[in-house]
Amino acid sequence: MQNNQRKGIMLILSSPSGAGKTSICKKVLETEKNLVMSVSYTTRPKRKSEKEGRDYIFVKKKKFDYLLSKNFFVESALVFDHFYGTPKNFIEKNINKGKDILFDIDWQGAQKLVDYSKNDVVSIFVLPPSNKILLERLKKRNEDTEEIVKKRMSKAKSEISHWIEYDYIIINHDIKKSAKEVKTILDSERKKRIRQKFIFDFIDKLTK
């Protein structure tokens, strides 16, 4: 089946910070050729491990506000005192070509994407095996201050409470295993009847 024979999927991964969704995204992208990462705009300072244009597009608050006023984003959210936004033109261009898009966003962004195009969204919530492991992962990352780590842990319960709004749930014990589970979900969703536009003509030919 060719990419242009179906509309692209908006595959969302959400989790409390530190649960591993970003690492899972990177692992999935290594082998999925028809999947592109959605790169959000953010006013947050760049971390040492991040690359401009690959992880985020880093902008000043004034620039972000301007883009917001021009209806540039399909969704935007304030997270830990910084703004994040997903560009609308990137989504429309890719899903109309049959290209699947992977989103590493929080529950607020996920809700807005569902409102934007519910039938094109597949959502997965990633849970940590325990609070203890979540704290260990945040500290091991060594990219946030102790104060930020405490804020992330205190907010984790609130974020986890939104798990029921998602289509699928993954408990991330191991990055490789979790990435494999995401790929299984993606493969299954691609095969759904409602996504395969070509199938009606194909069935028509078979039954003539």
C-alpha positions as CSV (number, residue, x, y, z in Angstrom):
1,M,0.0,0.0,0.0
2,Q,1.3,3.4,-0.9
3,N,1.4,6.2,1.6
4,N,-1.0,8.4,-0.4
5,Q,-3.7,5.7,-0.2
6,R,-4.5,6.6,3.4
7,K,-4.5,9.7,5.6
8,G,-1.6,9.9,8.1
9,I,-2.0,9.1,11.8
10,M,-1.3,11.5,14.6
11,L,0.4,9.2,17.2
12,I,0.6,10.8,20.6
13,L,2.8,9.7,23.5
14,S,2.2,11.4,26.8
15,S,3.6,10.7,30.3
16,P,4.7,12.4,33.5
17,S,8.1,13.9,33.0
18,G,10.8,11.3,33.4
19,A,8.7,8.3,32.5
20,G,10.7,7.8,29.3
21,K,8.4,8.9,26.5
22,T,11.1,10.9,24.7
23,S,13.5,8.0,24.7
24,I,10.7,5.7,23.4
25,C,10.0,8.2,20.6
26,K,13.6,8.2,19.5
27,K,13.8,4.4,19.5
28,V,10.6,4.1,17.4
29,L,11.8,6.7,14.9
30,E,15.0,4.6,14.3
31,T,13.1,2.0,12.3
32,E,9.8,3.6,11.2
33,K,10.4,5.2,7.8
34,N,6.9,6.6,7.4
35,L,6.9,8.3,10.7
36,V,8.1,11.9,11.4
37,M,8.6,13.6,14.7
38,S,6.5,16.7,15.4
39,V,8.9,19.4,16.5
40,S,7.2,21.8,18.9
41,Y,8.1,25.5,19.5
42,T,9.0,26.3,23.0
43,T,10.1,29.2,25.2
44,R,12.0,26.9,27.5
45,P,15.8,27.2,27.5
46,K,17.6,24.5,25.6
47,R,19.1,21.6,27.5
48,K,22.7,20.5,26.9
49,S,21.6,17.2,25.2
50,E,19.0,19.0,22.9
51,K,19.5,20.2,19.3
52,E,17.8,23.2,17.8
53,G,15.2,22.0,15.2
54,R,15.5,18.3,16.1
55,D,14.1,18.3,19.7
56,Y,12.4,21.8,19.7
57,I,12.4,25.1,18.0
58,F,13.5,27.5,20.8
59,V,12.0,31.0,20.6
60,K,11.6,34.0,22.9
61,K,8.2,34.6,24.5
62,K,7.6,37.6,22.3
63,K,8.0,35.5,19.1
64,F,5.8,32.8,20.6
65,D,3.1,35.3,21.4
66,Y,3.2,36.6,17.8
67,L,2.9,33.2,16.3
68,L,0.0,32.4,18.7
69,S,-1.8,35.6,17.6
70,K,-1.5,34.5,14.0
71,N,-3.2,31.1,14.8
72,F,0.1,29.4,13.9
73,F,-0.4,26.6,16.4
74,V,-2.9,23.8,16.5
75,E,-2.3,23.5,20.2
76,S,-0.3,25.3,22.8
77,A,0.2,24.8,26.5
78,L,2.0,26.3,29.5
79,V,4.1,23.7,31.3
80,F,6.4,24.4,34.2
81,D,6.4,28.2,33.4
82,H,7.3,27.7,29.7
83,F,5.1,27.7,26.6
84,Y,4.9,24.9,24.0
85,G,3.1,24.9,20.7
86,T,2.6,22.5,17.7
87,P,2.6,24.2,14.2
88,K,-0.6,23.6,12.3
89,N,0.9,23.6,8.8
90,F,3.3,20.8,9.6
91,I,0.5,18.5,10.7
92,E,-1.8,19.3,7.7
93,K,1.0,18.9,5.2
94,N,2.1,15.5,6.5
95,I,-1.2,13.7,7.3
96,N,-2.7,14.7,4.0
97,K,0.3,13.0,2.3
98,G,-0.2,9.9,4.3
99,K,2.7,10.5,6.5
100,D,2.4,9.5,10.2
101,I,3.4,12.1,12.9
102,L,4.7,11.2,16.3
103,F,3.9,13.7,19.1
104,D,5.8,13.9,22.4
105,I,3.3,16.1,24.3
106,D,1.5,16.4,27.6
107,W,-2.2,15.7,28.3
108,Q,-3.2,19.3,27.6
109,G,-1.8,19.1,24.1
110,A,-3.2,15.7,23.5
111,Q,-6.7,16.9,24.3
112,K,-6.4,19.8,21.8
113,L,-5.1,17.5,19.1
114,V,-8.2,15.3,19.7
115,D,-10.4,18.3,19.4
116,Y,-8.6,19.3,16.2
117,S,-8.9,15.9,14.4
118,K,-10.2,13.1,16.6
119,N,-10.4,10.4,13.8
120,D,-6.7,10.9,13.0
121,V,-5.4,10.6,16.6
122,V,-4.0,7.5,18.3
123,S,-3.0,8.2,21.9
124,I,-0.7,6.3,24.2
125,F,0.0,7.1,27.8
126,V,3.4,6.0,29.2
127,L,3.6,5.1,32.9
128,P,6.7,4.6,35.1
129,P,7.0,1.3,36.9
130,S,6.9,3.2,40.3
131,N,7.3,6.6,41.8
132,K,10.8,5.6,43.1
133,I,12.0,4.7,39.6
134,L,10.5,7.9,38.2
135,L,12.5,10.0,40.7
136,E,15.6,8.0,39.9
137,R,15.2,8.7,36.2
138,L,14.7,12.4,36.8
139,K,17.8,12.6,38.9
140,K,19.8,10.5,36.5
141,R,18.9,12.8,33.6
142,N,20.9,15.5,35.4
143,E,19.5,18.3,33.3
144,D,17.2,19.9,35.8
145,T,17.8,21.6,39.1
146,E,16.7,19.9,42.3
147,E,13.9,22.4,42.6
148,I,12.6,21.5,39.1
149,V,12.9,17.8,39.9
150,K,10.7,18.3,43.0
151,K,8.1,20.2,40.9
152,R,8.0,17.4,38.3
153,M,7.5,14.8,41.0
154,S,4.7,16.8,42.7
155,K,3.0,17.2,39.4
156,A,3.3,13.5,38.3
157,K,0.2,12.4,40.2
158,S,-1.9,15.1,38.5
159,E,-0.5,14.1,35.1
160,I,-1.1,10.4,35.7
161,S,-4.7,11.0,36.5
162,H,-5.3,11.7,32.8
163,W,-4.4,8.1,31.8
164,I,-8.0,7.2,31.2
165,E,-8.3,9.7,28.4
166,Y,-5.9,7.7,26.2
167,D,-6.4,4.8,23.8
168,Y,-3.5,2.7,25.0
169,I,-1.4,2.4,28.2
170,I,2.2,1.3,28.4
171,I,4.2,0.7,31.6
172,N,7.8,1.5,30.7
173,H,10.0,-1.0,32.4
174,D,12.4,-1.2,29.4
175,I,12.8,1.3,26.5
176,K,13.3,-1.4,23.8
177,K,10.3,-3.3,24.9
178,S,8.1,-0.2,25.2
179,A,9.2,1.0,21.7
180,K,8.2,-2.4,20.3
181,E,4.8,-2.1,21.9
182,V,4.3,1.4,20.4
183,K,5.3,0.0,16.9
184,T,2.8,-2.9,17.4
185,I,0.0,-0.3,18.2
186,L,1.0,1.8,15.2
187,D,1.0,-1.2,12.8
188,S,-2.5,-2.2,14.0
189,E,-3.9,1.3,13.7
190,R,-2.5,1.6,10.1
191,K,-4.5,-1.5,9.2
192,K,-7.8,-0.3,10.4
193,R,-10.5,-0.2,7.7
194,I,-11.4,3.4,8.2
195,R,-7.8,4.4,7.4
196,Q,-7.4,2.5,4.2
197,K,-9.0,4.7,1.6
198,F,-8.0,2.4,-1.3
199,I,-9.9,-0.6,0.1
200,F,-13.3,0.3,-1.3
201,D,-12.0,0.3,-4.9
202,F,-10.0,-2.8,-4.2
203,I,-13.1,-4.7,-2.9
204,D,-15.1,-3.4,-5.8
205,K,-12.7,-5.0,-8.2
206,L,-12.7,-8.3,-6.3
207,T,-16.5,-8.5,-6.3
208,K,-17.2,-7.6,-10.0
